[in-house]
Amino acid sequence: MSPPSPDLAALLDRLDTVAPSDLGPALAAYLAESHGAAGSELWLVSHDWAALRAVGSGEAADPALIRVGSSSPLAAVWRTQQPAVTPVPGGSLAHLPVTYRGERLGVLQVELAAPPTDGELAELGRVARTAAGRVLLDGRYADRYERVRRLQPFNLPAELQSVLLPARGCHTAHFTLAAQVIPAARVGGDHFDYQIHPDGVTVTVSDAMGHGLDAAMVTTLGVGALRHARRHRQPPAEQFGAANDALHERFGGEKFMTALMVHVGGEGALVVQAGHPNVTRVRGGHAAPLDFRPQLPLGLFPTSRYEAQAVDLAAGDRLVLVSDGTLEAVDGDGEQFAERSFARILTETAGEDPHATVAALQQALLDHQTGDLRDDATIVCLDWHPTWERGPGA
């Protein structure tokens, strides 16, 4: 790996010396010195992908906010992930995606005296990617960026649920993933998780029994048990067995968690099913649910054991994992979302990236229940495109 350019090395040195909450001012100072920028602003997307919010005004009573679906250049750059330059009186505004490993965190806006050259725009793009990594890293030390990304305050169950969630997007040479948990007013214990391994990925979606704090506690134990088993290299089916044991030991069968795991790697694709809605595959623009033998939810019985089932998965396929709060959401006429919109949207967005599919499903679901979800809804969209080849020593 080549060392960072002298300019980026100076930026890294600067970021290592400022307070974790001062990323915005540090970027502005660096861009003024290195690119003659008259100003800059870091915008972060809300957790629900509804709006971009300026970090510089994030603590204000009425912060600057731009809806992701608007015609603003900021919104367009976040949606398309392509940099853009807009002429303004006295110069131009450059907008760069603030994205880390496929997680779309926001947009960096830079005010310049003249349109940047291609080389300068590429350099600004590297600054934006550096900023993305620092948002994630510095967020471990300061709450400022988390506050900016919350359009509404979280209640305690939502707080517990959010702490467990991984990044809402990821891109590698093997796959592209986008995911959302859309919480109901009374949090229903939904969760998604994934883990990247050398030749693939393991994705899990789960849904704890009940609502509120009780559901959040079941989710916390169940997800923790799954991760503990995974990190001890237990196979997928045994991970479910370990979570079943932990939940039953704590709750005695009175509380449970449904779950579905998809494991994709060099040996093929496997599913472990524990009472959860099955995965839908999109192939050649056609969406169809896959059928797997049902197995018991996690935590009901101490003797429950699980088996992995093979999945027919080819390069170019899309897998969509959801919770029952997505499929079974009913509108005012009593019609379920699965019946009215789910497959249609998967077909209509088959040619778009996973973020667009998840966003379209999320908006349609909110419209279906007029923005008032009765249960959490989880949506995970995984595109499998294994193009990477092992090189010498890989």
Secondary structure as UniProt FT lines:
FT   HELIX           6..17
FT   HELIX           20..22
FT   HELIX           23..35
FT   STRAND          39..45
FT   TURN            47..48
FT   STRAND          51..54
FT   HELIX           55..57
FT   TURN            58..59
FT   STRAND          65..67
FT   TURN            68..69
FT   HELIX           73..80
FT   STRAND          84..88
FT   TURN            89..90
FT   STRAND          91..100
FT   TURN            101..102
FT   STRAND          103..112
FT   HELIX           118..138
FT   TURN            139..141
FT   HELIX           144..148
FT   HELIX           156..164
FT   STRAND          169..171
FT   STRAND          175..182
FT   STRAND          190..197
FT   TURN            198..199
FT   STRAND          200..208
FT   HELIX           212..231
FT   TURN            232..233
FT   HELIX           236..251
FT   TURN            252..253
FT   STRAND          257..265
FT   TURN            266..267
FT   STRAND          268..275
FT   STRAND          280..283
FT   TURN            284..285
FT   STRAND          286..289
FT   TURN            302..303
FT   STRAND          308..311
FT   TURN            315..316
FT   STRAND          318..322
FT   HELIX           324..327
FT   TURN            332..333
FT   HELIX           338..342
FT   HELIX           343..348
FT   TURN            349..351
FT   HELIX           354..368
FT   TURN            369..371
FT   STRAND          377..384
FT   TURN            392..393
//
